[in-house]
Amino acid sequence: MVTVNCRLSRTADLPALLAIDQTIWNTQNSPGPVLARDLASYVQSYPAGSQLVAEVAGQVLGMISWNPLPPFAAARYTWDIGIGVAKTAQHQGVGHQLMQALKAAAREQGIHRIALRVLATNHAARQFYAQQGFQVESVAREAFYLDGQFVDDYGLAYLLD
């Protein structure tokens, strides 16, 4: 496993993060198109400091973002997350180290629950999340129609100590 430096994103990271974002999403792991088509729209969605970034020797290899579940104060202890790792860095421990850094940050901020969604067709991600301690809480059966087939959408969560 490669040792990764996990830190908050910087303005200089944003082009590399956009490039990762544009190369990892497809109809096997996302029900919709890439939201950020250019750097300006990426910056609007993910300004500097809004993501944890994984870097090795100055190269950005992945990111994890989190959002509180709006608009209810009752959901203030839950983060909804998204994670992406460059294809060339997958299966090398980058995602695991990002997840560990996120869990530490969540604990520091008093977050109790980390939630996410994953398509049934994204087998590698589902296995990764299970290894990270996430549990399936819901299944939206045949929620999306992708590549000529209906696909289930799983809701997963991890409860912090």
C-alpha positions in Angstrom: 0.0 0.0 0.0 1.3 3.4 -1.0 1.5 6.0 1.8 -0.8 8.9 0.9 -0.9 12.5 2.2 -4.5 13.4 2.9 -5.2 17.1 3.1 -7.8 19.7 2.2 -8.0 20.7 -1.4 -6.1 23.7 -2.7 -6.9 25.9 -5.8 -3.9 24.4 -7.6 -5.5 20.9 -7.2 -8.7 21.7 -8.9 -7.6 21.0 -12.5 -6.3 17.5 -11.5 -9.5 16.8 -9.5 -11.7 17.8 -12.4 -9.6 15.4 -14.7 -10.1 12.6 -12.2 -13.8 13.3 -11.9 -14.2 13.3 -15.7 -12.4 10.0 -16.2 -13.9 7.8 -13.5 -17.7 8.2 -13.9 -19.6 6.1 -16.4 -23.0 4.3 -16.6 -21.7 1.4 -14.5 -21.2 3.7 -11.5 -23.4 6.8 -12.0 -27.0 7.3 -13.0 -26.3 10.7 -14.5 -23.7 12.6 -16.6 -20.6 14.2 -15.1 -21.9 17.4 -13.5 -18.8 19.5 -13.9 -17.9 19.8 -17.6 -15.3 22.5 -17.2 -13.1 24.0 -14.5 -15.4 26.9 -13.7 -18.3 24.5 -12.9 -16.1 22.2 -10.9 -14.8 25.1 -8.8 -18.4 26.2 -8.2 -19.4 22.8 -6.9 -16.1 22.0 -5.1 -14.2 25.2 -4.1 -10.8 24.9 -2.6 -10.9 23.5 0.9 -14.2 21.6 0.4 -12.7 18.1 -0.3 -10.0 15.9 1.2 -7.4 15.2 -1.4 -5.0 12.2 -1.6 -1.6 13.0 -2.9 1.6 11.1 -3.4 4.9 13.0 -4.2 2.8 16.0 -5.2 0.5 14.1 -7.5 -3.2 14.3 -6.8 -4.7 10.8 -6.9 -8.2 11.1 -5.5 -10.7 13.0 -3.4 -13.5 12.7 -1.0 -16.2 15.2 -0.5 -18.9 15.5 2.2 -22.1 17.4 2.6 -24.4 17.7 5.5 -27.9 16.5 4.7 -29.9 19.6 4.3 -32.2 21.3 5.2 -33.1 19.8 8.5 -31.2 20.6 11.7 -32.1 17.0 12.8 -29.7 15.7 10.2 -26.8 17.8 11.3 -24.8 14.8 12.5 -24.9 13.0 9.1 -22.6 13.6 6.2 -23.4 12.5 2.7 -20.1 11.6 0.9 -18.7 11.0 -2.5 -15.3 9.6 -3.3 -13.2 9.3 -6.4 -9.7 7.8 -7.1 -7.8 8.1 -10.3 -8.0 4.8 -12.3 -4.2 4.5 -12.2 -4.3 4.6 -8.4 -7.2 2.3 -7.6 -6.7 -0.8 -5.6 -3.5 0.7 -4.0 -5.0 1.8 -0.6 -5.6 5.4 -1.7 -9.4 5.2 -1.1 -8.9 3.5 2.2 -6.6 6.2 3.4 -9.0 8.9 2.2 -11.8 7.2 4.1 -9.8 6.9 7.3 -8.9 10.7 7.1 -12.6 11.5 6.5 -13.7 9.4 9.5 -11.2 11.2 11.7 -12.4 14.6 10.4 -16.0 13.5 11.0 -15.2 12.5 14.6 -13.5 15.8 15.3 -16.6 17.6 14.1 -19.0 15.5 16.1 -20.5 13.7 13.0 -22.3 10.4 13.9 -23.2 9.0 10.5 -21.6 8.9 7.1 -23.9 8.0 4.3 -23.6 7.3 0.5 -25.3 5.8 -2.5 -23.9 3.2 -4.9 -25.3 1.4 -7.9 -25.6 -2.3 -7.9 -23.5 -2.5 -11.0 -20.6 -0.9 -9.2 -19.2 -4.1 -7.7 -15.8 -2.8 -6.9 -17.2 0.2 -5.0 -19.7 -2.0 -3.1 -16.8 -4.3 -2.0 -14.7 -1.3 -1.0 -17.5 0.2 1.1 -18.1 -3.1 2.9 -14.4 -3.3 3.7 -14.6 0.2 5.2 -17.4 -0.9 7.5 -20.4 0.5 5.6 -23.6 -1.4 5.8 -26.5 -1.5 3.4 -29.5 0.3 4.8 -31.8 0.4 1.8 -32.2 -0.8 -1.8 -34.1 1.2 -4.3 -35.0 -1.6 -6.6 -34.6 -0.9 -10.3 -34.2 2.8 -9.6 -32.4 3.6 -12.8 -32.5 2.5 -16.4 -28.9 2.3 -17.7 -27.4 0.6 -20.7 -30.7 -1.2 -21.5 -31.3 -2.6 -18.0 -32.8 -1.5 -14.7 -30.3 -1.0 -11.9 -30.8 -1.1 -8.1 -29.5 1.9 -6.1 -28.1 1.0 -2.6 -28.0 3.3 0.4 -25.1 2.6 2.7 -24.0 4.1 6.0 -21.2 3.9 8.5 -21.9 4.9 12.2 -19.0 6.5 14.0 -18.2 5.5 17.6 
